[in-house]
Amino acid sequence: MADTSNGLIFGLAQVMFAPDQGEEVELGWISEEGLSPSGSAASFTDIYAAQVTDGPVDSIQSNPGSDAFDMTLIQLKADNLSKVFGGKAEADGSWTPPSTFVRTGKITFKAHSGHSMRIFKARVSKSQFQNGLNMSNVLGIGINVQMLKDADKERRFRIYPPGVEPDTSDQTADGAGG
């Protein structure tokens, strides 16, 4: 099916996370700011020669940089928190967090524009509490999603146009060697 959209991806509609050991779960409500890019640019080391006095003769990439997103989870329900970060969800709805807030797995962002974006190997970690606890905002947990290299495949992420289901598309592309 050909992509007939205008290619503009906007509005965070849903975030799904499937930990390496666990079932896929919706994270819950994310603050209205949605996703913010937070990776780092590639860095290069300039190479200078004694014979060339007006600038570098070459540069070597010393760090490829990283791709990441930050978001704030504002729907703090014990069941989802335990499925995403671990810890223990109690029968009464309380949650005891784990000692570390770091998990790896597959994450899918669905947009109001109909597009989806999947990161095949993501490190999801808690950054810090957000927004404060007051009458003008709600407490949130800052989450960083870092894109890692999938050891089995060249891909790191895939963007899907409206109407294309990520799971179906992945099976088709992966079966064709994509």
C-alpha positions as a Markdown table, in Angstrom:
| # | Residue | x | y | z |
|---|---|---|---|---|
| 1 | Met | 0.0 | 0.0 | 0.0 |
| 2 | Ala | 1.4 | 3.3 | -1.0 |
| 3 | Asp | 1.8 | 6.2 | 1.5 |
| 4 | Thr | -0.8 | 8.8 | 0.6 |
| 5 | Ser | -0.1 | 11.0 | 3.6 |
| 6 | Asn | 1.6 | 14.4 | 3.4 |
| 7 | Gly | 4.5 | 12.9 | 5.5 |
| 8 | Leu | 4.0 | 15.2 | 8.5 |
| 9 | Ile | 4.1 | 13.3 | 11.8 |
| 10 | Phe | 2.4 | 15.0 | 14.7 |
| 11 | Gly | 0.7 | 14.5 | 18.0 |
| 12 | Leu | 1.6 | 11.6 | 20.4 |
| 13 | Ala | -1.4 | 9.3 | 20.6 |
| 14 | Gln | 0.0 | 6.2 | 22.3 |
| 15 | Val | 3.3 | 4.7 | 23.6 |
| 16 | Met | 3.6 | 0.9 | 23.7 |
| 17 | Phe | 6.6 | -0.8 | 25.4 |
| 18 | Ala | 7.5 | -4.5 | 25.3 |
| 19 | Pro | 10.4 | -5.2 | 27.7 |
| 20 | Asp | 12.8 | -7.9 | 26.7 |
| 21 | Gln | 11.2 | -10.2 | 29.2 |
| 22 | Gly | 7.6 | -9.2 | 29.4 |
| 23 | Glu | 4.4 | -8.4 | 27.5 |
| 24 | Glu | 3.7 | -5.3 | 25.5 |
| 25 | Val | 2.0 | -2.6 | 27.6 |
| 26 | Glu | 0.7 | 0.9 | 27.1 |
| 27 | Leu | 2.8 | 3.3 | 29.2 |
| 28 | Gly | -0.2 | 5.5 | 30.0 |
| 29 | Trp | -0.7 | 9.3 | 29.6 |
| 30 | Ile | 2.3 | 11.3 | 28.6 |
| 31 | Ser | 2.3 | 15.1 | 29.4 |
| 32 | Glu | 1.1 | 17.4 | 26.6 |
| 33 | Glu | 4.7 | 18.2 | 25.6 |
| 34 | Gly | 4.9 | 14.7 | 24.1 |
| 35 | Leu | 8.4 | 13.5 | 23.0 |
| 36 | Ser | 11.4 | 15.8 | 22.9 |
| 37 | Pro | 14.6 | 14.8 | 21.1 |
| 38 | Ser | 17.5 | 14.5 | 23.5 |
| 39 | Gly | 20.3 | 12.6 | 21.7 |
| 40 | Ser | 23.7 | 13.9 | 21.0 |
| 41 | Ala | 25.4 | 15.0 | 17.7 |
| 42 | Ala | 28.3 | 13.0 | 16.2 |
| 43 | Ser | 31.7 | 14.4 | 17.1 |
| 44 | Phe | 34.8 | 14.5 | 15.0 |
| 45 | Thr | 38.5 | 14.9 | 15.7 |
| 46 | Asp | 40.3 | 17.2 | 13.2 |
| 47 | Ile | 43.6 | 16.0 | 11.8 |
| 48 | Tyr | 46.2 | 18.6 | 11.1 |
| 49 | Ala | 49.4 | 18.4 | 9.0 |
| 50 | Ala | 52.5 | 20.5 | 9.5 |
| 51 | Gln | 52.6 | 21.2 | 5.8 |
| 52 | Val | 49.0 | 22.6 | 5.7 |
| 53 | Thr | 48.7 | 25.7 | 7.8 |
| 54 | Asp | 45.2 | 26.9 | 7.0 |
| 55 | Gly | 43.0 | 24.1 | 8.5 |
| 56 | Pro | 42.6 | 20.4 | 9.0 |
| 57 | Val | 43.4 | 17.9 | 6.2 |
| 58 | Asp | 40.8 | 15.5 | 7.4 |
| 59 | Ser | 38.6 | 14.6 | 10.4 |
| 60 | Ile | 37.8 | 11.3 | 12.0 |
| 61 | Gln | 34.5 | 10.5 | 13.6 |
| 62 | Ser | 35.3 | 9.9 | 17.3 |
| 63 | Asn | 31.8 | 9.4 | 18.5 |
| 64 | Pro | 28.8 | 8.6 | 16.3 |
| 65 | Gly | 26.4 | 10.4 | 18.6 |
| 66 | Ser | 23.1 | 9.0 | 19.8 |
| 67 | Asp | 19.4 | 9.3 | 19.2 |
| 68 | Ala | 17.0 | 9.6 | 22.1 |
| 69 | Phe | 13.7 | 11.1 | 23.3 |
| 70 | Asp | 12.5 | 12.4 | 26.6 |
| 71 | Met | 8.9 | 12.4 | 27.9 |
| 72 | Thr | 7.0 | 12.7 | 31.1 |
| 73 | Leu | 4.7 | 9.9 | 32.2 |
| 74 | Ile | 1.8 | 11.5 | 34.1 |
| 75 | Gln | -0.5 | 8.5 | 34.6 |
| 76 | Leu | 1.2 | 6.7 | 37.4 |
| 77 | Lys | -0.7 | 3.5 | 37.7 |
| 78 | Ala | 0.9 | 0.6 | 39.6 |
| 79 | Asp | 0.1 | -2.1 | 37.0 |
| 80 | Asn | 1.7 | -0.2 | 34.1 |
| 81 | Leu | 4.7 | 1.1 | 36.2 |
| 82 | Ser | 5.5 | -2.5 | 37.2 |
| 83 | Lys | 5.3 | -3.8 | 33.7 |
| 84 | Val | 7.5 | -1.0 | 32.3 |
| 85 | Phe | 10.0 | -0.5 | 35.1 |
| 86 | Gly | 9.6 | -3.6 | 37.2 |
| 87 | Gly | 9.0 | -3.4 | 40.9 |
| 88 | Lys | 5.9 | -4.7 | 42.5 |
| 89 | Ala | 2.2 | -3.8 | 41.9 |
| 90 | Glu | 0.2 | -4.6 | 45.0 |
| 91 | Ala | -3.5 | -5.7 | 45.0 |
| 92 | Asp | -4.5 | -2.4 | 46.6 |
| 93 | Gly | -3.0 | -0.4 | 43.7 |
| 94 | Ser | 0.2 | 0.7 | 45.4 |
| 95 | Trp | 3.6 | 0.3 | 43.7 |
| 96 | Thr | 7.0 | -0.5 | 45.1 |
| 97 | Pro | 9.6 | 0.6 | 42.6 |
| 98 | Pro | 12.7 | -1.5 | 41.7 |
| 99 | Ser | 16.2 | -0.5 | 42.8 |
| 100 | Thr | 17.0 | 0.6 | 39.3 |
| 101 | Phe | 14.7 | 2.1 | 36.6 |
| 102 | Val | 16.3 | 0.8 | 33.5 |
| 103 | Arg | 14.8 | -1.7 | 31.0 |
| 104 | Thr | 15.4 | -2.6 | 27.4 |
| 105 | Gly | 12.9 | -3.6 | 24.9 |
| 106 | Lys | 10.9 | -2.6 | 21.8 |
| 107 | Ile | 9.0 | 0.7 | 22.0 |
| 108 | Thr | 6.3 | 2.0 | 19.5 |
| 109 | Phe | 5.1 | 5.6 | 19.3 |
| 110 | Lys | 1.7 | 6.1 | 17.6 |
| 111 | Ala | 0.9 | 9.6 | 16.3 |
| 112 | His | -2.4 | 11.4 | 15.9 |
| 113 | Ser | -1.4 | 11.8 | 12.2 |
| 114 | Gly | -1.8 | 8.0 | 11.8 |
| 115 | His | 2.0 | 7.3 | 11.6 |
| 116 | Ser | 3.9 | 5.0 | 13.9 |
| 117 | Met | 7.6 | 4.9 | 14.8 |
| 118 | Arg | 9.1 | 1.8 | 16.3 |
| 119 | Ile | 12.5 | 1.6 | 18.0 |
| 120 | Phe | 13.5 | -2.1 | 18.0 |
| 121 | Lys | 16.0 | -1.9 | 20.8 |
| 122 | Ala | 15.4 | 0.9 | 23.3 |
| 123 | Arg | 16.8 | 1.6 | 26.7 |
| 124 | Val | 14.0 | 3.1 | 28.8 |
| 125 | Ser | 15.1 | 4.8 | 32.0 |
| 126 | Lys | 13.7 | 7.1 | 34.7 |
| 127 | Ser | 15.4 | 10.5 | 34.7 |
| 128 | Gln | 13.7 | 12.3 | 37.6 |
| 129 | Phe | 10.4 | 13.4 | 39.0 |
| 130 | Gln | 8.7 | 16.2 | 36.9 |
| 131 | Asn | 6.1 | 18.9 | 37.4 |
| 132 | Gly | 6.0 | 19.0 | 41.2 |
| 133 | Leu | 3.1 | 18.1 | 43.4 |
| 134 | Asn | 0.8 | 21.1 | 43.5 |
| 135 | Met | -2.6 | 22.3 | 42.4 |
| 136 | Ser | -1.5 | 23.6 | 39.0 |
| 137 | Asn | 0.1 | 20.4 | 37.6 |
| 138 | Val | 0.4 | 16.7 | 38.2 |
| 139 | Leu | 3.4 | 14.7 | 39.4 |
| 140 | Gly | 5.2 | 12.9 | 36.6 |
| 141 | Ile | 8.1 | 10.6 | 36.0 |
| 142 | Gly | 10.7 | 11.7 | 33.5 |
| 143 | Ile | 11.5 | 9.0 | 31.0 |
| 144 | Asn | 14.5 | 8.8 | 28.6 |
| 145 | Val | 14.3 | 6.5 | 25.6 |
| 146 | Gln | 17.6 | 5.8 | 24.0 |
| 147 | Met | 17.9 | 4.1 | 20.7 |
| 148 | Leu | 20.4 | 1.2 | 20.8 |
| 149 | Lys | 21.7 | -1.0 | 18.0 |
| 150 | Asp | 19.8 | -4.2 | 17.4 |
| 151 | Ala | 22.6 | -6.8 | 17.4 |
| 152 | Asp | 20.7 | -9.1 | 14.9 |
| 153 | Lys | 19.8 | -6.5 | 12.4 |
| 154 | Glu | 21.1 | -3.2 | 10.8 |
| 155 | Arg | 17.9 | -1.4 | 11.7 |
| 156 | Arg | 17.5 | 0.9 | 14.7 |
| 157 | Phe | 14.0 | 2.2 | 14.0 |
| 158 | Arg | 11.3 | 2.2 | 11.4 |
| 159 | Ile | 8.6 | 4.8 | 10.5 |
| 160 | Tyr | 5.2 | 3.5 | 9.3 |
| 161 | Pro | 2.7 | 5.6 | 7.3 |
| 162 | Pro | -0.9 | 5.8 | 8.3 |
| 163 | Gly | -2.8 | 2.5 | 7.8 |
| 164 | Val | 0.3 | 0.3 | 8.2 |
| 165 | Glu | 0.5 | -1.9 | 11.3 |
| 166 | Pro | 4.0 | -2.1 | 12.6 |
| 167 | Asp | 3.8 | -5.8 | 13.5 |
| 168 | Thr | 2.5 | -6.8 | 10.1 |
| 169 | Ser | 5.0 | -4.5 | 8.3 |
| 170 | Asp | 7.9 | -5.8 | 10.3 |
| 171 | Gln | 7.1 | -9.5 | 9.5 |
| 172 | Thr | 6.9 | -8.6 | 5.8 |
| 173 | Ala | 10.1 | -6.5 | 5.7 |
| 174 | Asp | 12.1 | -8.9 | 7.9 |
| 175 | Gly | 11.0 | -11.9 | 5.8 |
| 176 | Ala | 12.3 | -10.1 | 2.7 |
| 177 | Gly | 15.6 | -9.3 | 4.4 |
| 178 | Gly | 14.7 | -5.7 | 5.2 |
